[in-house]
C-alpha cells in the first residue's frame, strides 16, 4: 500500500470536514504497512503482510461527542461516517471532562521515517532470518524468533484549522535460543527505526552464547544481591516509572508520586542523583512523532533531573482544572548513563548476578511501585569480575524507586525494547545493590 503524502492526506481530511455540520469536528487518518516473519525449531513457520487505512471522525455538540470509523474513502462513505458520528454525538450524554479541540499548532519536522526500512522486501526478511538461524544451527542450538517491520503515516485535521502529519518506520526483532536438551536458554531483543542498524547475526550470537552457557544452572539461595540488569531487563521496571509520571494520578492519591497527606512529590528528590530522564522527539537515536494524539506539540521535556521529579504530564482537562500548562506524556523515554560497557560493569563486580531478562511483571503495591516477576533466559553468578556459572531463575519483589536509590553504576546507553510493552527506550545497563529475590523458579 502506498502511503498518502502530506498533500494527499490534507485534501482527504479537508473533504471529510466539508461534510461536517457539528459544532466541532476532528478527523484522524492513518495508514500502515506491517510485515513479519516468524520461525521456531530452526525453521520458518509463518510470514505475512497487512496493509490498512483507517479514518476516525469525532463530532461534538457542546460537551456531547460521538466517534465513528471507516476504511472506505469514496464520497458516499465519507459523508456517511460523518453523519454517523454526529448521530452518536446527539445521543451521547454530556462528558463533563470534554475539552474543546485545539486551533492551529506549529510542529517540528519529524525524523521518524527511514526509507531503507520502508523498502524492506520479503527476501530481505528471509535473508535476515536465515542469518539468525545459521548462528543457532552452528552451535547445535534451537532458535525461535520474530522479525517485524512497519511503515505508515498519520494525520489529523479539525474544524478550527489544526493540521498535523507524520510518517514513521519501525522494525523489531526478538529471538530465544534453547540448547537441544532444553536446559539452557538465551534471549535478545532489538528495535530500530533504521533497519541498517540491525545485525541479526550479532543479536542471535548473544542469545546463543547465553543458551549454551546457562545449560547447567545451579540453584542458590534467594535473598538480596548486587545485580547487573541488562538494558532490556531494566526497561520493564523503568517503564513503570515512565508510565506513572501522570499528574492526575498523583493529585488523586493513586500513584507512587502521591503524598500520604495530600499533594504530590513534584519537585522532590526521589531517587539517586545520577538518574536523569528526559524525552525528545528529535533525538536521532530514538525519534518519535512531534505531535501527540490530541494535536499538542511534543517537545523535549526533562522528567527527572539529578533524582528530582521535574515534570508531570497533564491532560488538557486536568491542566485546565489545575491552571497549569498541558504537558503531553512522552512517546519514548531516554535515561542518561555512564561510560562503561556491560562487560566492564561485570569486571568491576566482586559478587553479583547478571540478569538478561525480566518477565511476567505484576503490580504488588502501586503506592510504592512494588513489583514482582521472574528472571529468564540467562541468569548468571558473578564473582571477582567474571561470570562463574549459570544459576536457576528467581522470582523478584522490588520497586524501581527503591532500586534507583540502591544504584551503584550506570553503563553506556543503548536502544532497547521492553518485553512487556514493546516500547522503545534509550537506557543503560544498571548495577544495583540489595536487589530482592524472594524465591527460586524452575523455568529456564
C-alpha positions in Angstrom: 0.0 0.0 0.0 1.3 3.4 -1.0 1.3 5.9 1.9 -0.6 9.1 1.4 1.6 12.1 1.1 1.1 15.2 3.2 -0.8 16.9 0.4 -3.0 13.9 -0.3 -3.8 13.5 3.4 -4.6 17.2 3.7 -7.0 17.0 0.7 -8.8 14.0 2.0 -9.2 15.4 5.5 -10.5 18.7 4.1 -13.1 16.9 2.1 -14.3 15.0 5.2 -14.6 18.2 7.2 -16.6 19.8 4.5 -19.4 17.3 5.3 -19.5 18.2 9.0 -22.5 20.0 10.5 -21.3 19.7 14.1 -20.1 22.5 16.4 -16.7 20.9 16.4 -15.2 18.1 14.3 -11.9 16.3 14.4 -10.7 13.7 11.9 -7.8 11.3 12.2 -6.4 9.4 9.3 -3.8 6.6 9.3 -2.3 4.1 7.1 0.1 1.2 7.9 2.1 -1.5 6.1 3.0 -4.2 8.5 5.0 -7.3 7.6 6.6 -10.1 9.7 8.3 -13.5 9.6 8.2 -16.0 12.4 10.4 -19.0 13.0 10.6 -21.8 15.5 12.5 -25.1 15.9 15.1 -23.7 13.4 12.6 -23.3 10.6 10.3 -20.5 9.3 6.7 -21.2 10.3 4.7 -18.1 9.1 5.2 -14.9 7.2 2.7 -12.2 6.1 1.8 -8.6 5.5 -1.1 -6.4 6.3 -1.9 -3.0 4.8 -4.7 -0.9 6.1 -6.2 2.6 6.2 -8.4 4.0 8.9 -10.4 7.2 9.2 -11.8 8.3 12.6 -14.3 11.1 12.9 -15.2 12.7 16.2 -18.1 15.2 16.2 -19.2 17.3 19.1 -22.1 19.5 20.2 -21.1 21.2 23.4 -19.8 18.5 25.7 -21.5 15.7 23.8 -19.3 13.8 21.4 -19.6 10.8 19.1 -17.0 8.8 17.2 -17.3 6.7 14.0 -14.6 4.9 11.9 -14.4 3.7 8.3 -11.8 2.4 5.9 -13.6 3.3 2.6 -12.9 6.7 1.2 -15.4 7.3 -1.6 -17.6 10.4 -1.2 -20.7 8.4 -0.1 -18.8 6.6 2.6 -17.1 9.7 3.8 -20.3 11.6 4.2 -21.9 8.6 5.9 -19.2 8.3 8.6 -19.5 12.0 9.4 -23.3 11.7 9.7 -22.9 8.6 11.9 -20.5 10.4 14.3 -23.0 13.3 14.5 -25.9 11.0 15.3 -23.9 9.3 18.0 -22.9 12.7 19.5 -26.5 13.8 19.7 -27.4 10.6 21.5 -24.4 10.7 23.9 -24.6 12.1 27.5 -22.6 15.1 28.2 -18.9 14.5 29.1 -18.0 16.8 32.0 -14.3 16.4 31.0 -14.7 17.2 27.4 -12.3 20.0 26.3 -12.7 21.9 23.1 -10.4 21.0 20.2 -7.2 22.9 19.6 -6.6 25.6 16.9 -3.6 25.6 14.6 -0.3 24.4 16.0 3.4 24.6 15.0 5.3 21.3 14.8 9.0 20.5 14.3 9.8 18.3 11.3 9.8 14.7 12.5 12.8 12.3 12.0 10.8 9.1 12.3 10.8 7.8 8.7 13.8 5.9 7.2 13.4 5.0 3.5 15.6 1.9 3.9 13.2 0.4 6.5 10.1 1.2 4.4 11.8 -0.6 1.4 12.3 -3.9 3.3 11.4 -6.8 1.0 10.2 -10.4 1.8 13.6 -11.7 0.6 15.4 -9.3 2.9 13.4 -10.6 5.9 14.1 -14.2 4.9 17.8 -13.5 4.5 18.0 -11.9 8.0 16.2 -14.9 9.5 18.5 -17.3 7.6 21.5 -15.5 9.2 19.9 -15.8 12.6 19.1 -19.5 12.1 22.6 -20.3 10.9 24.2 -18.9 14.1 22.0 -21.2 16.2 22.5 -24.2 14.0 26.3 -23.8 14.1 26.1 -24.0 17.9 23.8 -27.1 17.7 21.1 -25.0 19.3 17.4 -24.3 18.5 16.1 -20.9 17.7 12.7 -19.3 17.7 12.2 -15.6 16.7 10.0 -12.9 15.3 11.0 -10.1 12.9 8.5 -7.4 12.0 8.7 -4.1 10.3 6.2 -1.3 9.8 5.9 1.9 7.8 3.0 4.2 7.9 1.6 7.7 8.2 -0.8 9.5 10.5 -2.6 12.8 10.0 -5.3 14.8 11.8 -7.3 17.9 11.0 -10.1 19.7 12.8 -12.7 22.3 12.2 -10.6 25.0 13.9 -7.8 24.8 11.4 -5.3 22.4 13.0 -3.5 20.0 10.7 -0.7 17.6 11.6 1.1 14.9 9.6 3.8 12.3 10.3 5.4 9.3 8.6 7.3 6.7 10.5 9.1 3.4 10.2 9.9 0.7 12.8 11.5 -2.7 13.0 11.6 -5.1 15.9 13.3 -8.4 16.4 13.4 -10.9 19.2 15.0 -14.3 19.4 15.0 -17.1 22.0 17.6 -19.8 21.7 17.5 -23.1 23.5 20.0 -25.9 23.8 19.0 -29.2 22.3 18.3 -30.7 25.7 16.1 -27.7 26.7 18.2 -26.9 29.8 19.8 -23.7 28.5 18.0 -20.6 27.2 19.2 -17.3 25.9 17.4 -14.2 24.6 18.0 -11.0 22.7 15.6 -8.2 21.6 16.3 -5.3 19.2 14.3 -2.4 17.8 15.2 0.4 15.4 13.6 3.0 13.1 16.5 2.3 10.7 16.9 -1.3 9.6 20.6 -0.7 8.6 21.4 -0.5 12.3 20.1 -4.1 12.9 22.5 -7.0 13.0 20.6 -10.3 13.1 23.8 -12.4 13.5 25.1 -10.4 16.5 21.8 -10.5 18.3 21.4 -14.2 17.8 25.1 -14.9 18.7 24.5 -13.2 22.1 21.3 -15.2 22.7 23.0 -18.5 21.6 26.0 -17.9 23.9 23.7 -17.3 26.8 21.7 -20.5 26.0 24.9 -22.7 25.8 26.4 -21.2 29.0 23.2 -21.4 31.0 22.5 -25.1 30.4 24.0 -26.4 33.8 22.3 -23.9 36.1 22.8 -24.2 39.8 20.4 -23.2 42.5 21.5 -20.6 45.0 19.6 -19.2 48.0 17.1 -16.3 47.4 18.0 -13.1 49.2 19.3 -9.6 48.5 22.1 -9.5 45.8 24.0 -7.0 43.8 22.6 -7.3 40.3 23.5 -6.1 36.8 20.4 -5.6 34.8 20.9 -5.6 31.1 19.0 -2.7 29.4 16.1 -4.9 28.3 15.7 -6.2 31.9 15.9 -2.6 33.2 13.3 -1.4 30.7 10.4 -3.4 32.2 11.0 -1.9 35.6 11.9 1.7 34.5 8.8 2.0 32.3 6.6 1.7 35.3 8.1 5.0 36.4 7.7 6.5 33.0 4.0 5.4 32.8 3.4 6.8 36.3 4.5 10.4 35.5 0.9 11.5 35.4 -0.2 14.5 37.3 -3.9 13.4 37.8 -2.9 10.0 39.2 -0.6 11.8 41.6 -3.1 14.5 42.6 -5.8 11.9 43.3 -3.6 9.8 45.5 -3.3 6.9 43.1 0.4 6.7 42.4 3.9 6.5 43.9 4.1 10.2 43.3 1.2 10.9 45.7 1.9 12.1 49.3 0.1 10.4 52.1 -1.4 13.6 53.4 -2.3 15.0 50.0 -0.3 16.7 47.3 2.4 15.3 45.1 6.2 14.7 45.1 6.8 17.0 42.1 10.0 18.9 42.8 11.2 16.4 45.4 14.3 14.2 45.1 13.0 10.7 44.8 16.0 8.6 43.5 19.8 8.7 43.2 21.1 12.0 41.8 22.7 10.1 38.9 19.2 9.5 37.5 18.3 11.8 34.6 15.4 11.0 32.4 14.0 13.1 29.5 12.1 12.7 26.3 13.0 14.3 23.0 11.0 13.6 19.7 14.0 14.8 17.7 16.6 12.5 19.3 18.5 10.9 16.4 18.7 7.5 18.1 15.1 7.5 19.3 12.9 9.8 17.2 9.2 9.9 17.8 6.2 11.9 16.5 6.4 15.7 17.0 2.7 15.8 18.0 0.5 13.7 20.2 -2.9 12.2 19.8 -4.9 15.4 20.6 -2.7 17.6 18.5 -0.4 19.1 21.1 3.2 19.5 20.0 5.7 17.1 21.5 8.8 18.9 22.8 11.9 17.9 24.7 10.9 17.6 28.4 13.0 16.8 31.4 11.1 14.4 33.7 13.8 13.5 36.3 16.9 15.6 36.9 19.6 14.6 39.3 17.0 12.4 41.0 14.4 15.1 41.3 10.9 14.9 39.8 10.9 17.9 37.5 7.7 17.5 35.4 4.5 15.5 35.3 2.3 15.0 32.3 -1.1 16.8 32.2 -4.1 16.1 30.0 -5.7 19.2 28.7 -8.7 18.8 31.0 -6.5 18.3 34.2 -4.2 21.1 33.2 -7.2 23.5 32.8 -8.5 22.3 36.2 -5.2 23.0 37.9 -4.3 26.1 35.9 -1.0 24.8 34.5 0.4 24.0 31.1 -0.9 20.9 29.5 2.2 18.7 29.0 1.7 15.5 27.0 3.2 12.3 28.2 6.3 11.1 26.4 6.1 8.7 23.4 9.5 7.3 24.5 11.9 7.9 27.4 15.7 8.4 27.5 17.8 7.8 30.6 21.4 9.1 30.7 24.1 6.6 31.5 27.7 6.2 32.2 30.8 5.2 30.2 31.2 1.5 31.0 30.2 -1.3 28.7 28.2 -4.3 30.2 31.5 -6.3 30.2 33.2 -3.5 32.2 30.3 -3.5 34.8 30.8 -7.2 35.2 34.5 -6.9 35.5 34.1 -4.4 38.4 31.7 -6.6 40.4 33.1 -8.6 43.3 29.9 -10.7 43.8 26.6 -10.4 41.9 24.1 -11.7 39.5 23.7 -10.8 35.8 20.1 -10.7 34.6 19.3 -11.0 30.9 15.5 -10.7 31.1 12.7 -10.0 33.5 9.2 -11.1 32.6 5.6 -11.6 33.8 5.7 -8.3 35.7 2.8 -7.7 38.1 1.9 -4.9 40.5 2.1 -5.6 44.2 1.7 -2.1 45.7 1.0 0.9 43.4 1.8 3.4 46.2 5.3 2.2 46.5 5.6 0.8 42.9 6.4 -2.6 44.3 6.5 -5.1 41.5 7.0 -8.9 41.2 8.2 -11.0 38.3 10.7 -13.6 37.2 14.2 -13.7 35.7 14.5 -15.8 32.5 16.7 -16.8 29.5 20.1 -16.5 31.1 20.9 -15.6 34.7 24.5 -15.9 35.8 26.5 -15.6 39.0 29.4 -13.2 39.0 32.4 -13.4 41.3 35.7 -11.5 41.2 34.7 -9.7 38.0 33.9 -12.8 36.0 30.8 -14.8 35.2 31.4 -18.0 37.1 28.4 -20.2 36.4 24.7 -20.1 35.4 22.1 -20.0 38.2 18.5 -21.0 38.3 15.9 -18.3 37.9 14.4 -16.3 40.7 11.2 -14.5 41.5 11.9 -11.0 42.5 10.0 -8.5 44.6 11.3 -5.0 44.0 10.3 -1.4 43.5 12.1 0.6 40.8 12.1 3.5 43.1 14.0 1.6 45.8 16.2 0.1 43.0 17.2 3.6 41.8 18.1 4.5 45.4 20.4 1.5 45.5 22.2 2.4 42.3 25.9 1.6 42.1 26.7 2.2 38.5 25.2 3.0 35.1 26.6 1.7 31.9 26.6 3.1 28.3 23.1 4.0 27.0 21.7 1.7 24.3 18.5 1.4 22.4 16.3 -1.4 23.7 12.8 -2.7 23.7 10.5 -3.6 26.6 9.5 -7.2 26.5 6.3 -6.2 28.4 5.0 -3.2 26.4 7.0 -3.4 23.2 8.0 0.2 23.7 11.4 1.5 22.6 13.8 3.2 25.0 17.3 4.5 25.4 18.6 3.0 28.6 21.8 2.0 30.2 22.5 -1.4 31.9 22.3 -0.9 35.6 24.3 -2.2 38.6 22.1 -2.3 41.7 22.8 -3.4 45.2 20.4 -5.2 47.5 18.0 -6.3 44.8 15.5 -8.6 46.4 15.0 -12.2 45.1 12.2 -13.9 47.0 12.2 -17.5 45.7 13.6 -19.9 43.1 11.9 -20.7 39.8 12.4 -23.9 37.8 11.7 -22.2 34.4 14.7 -21.8 32.1 
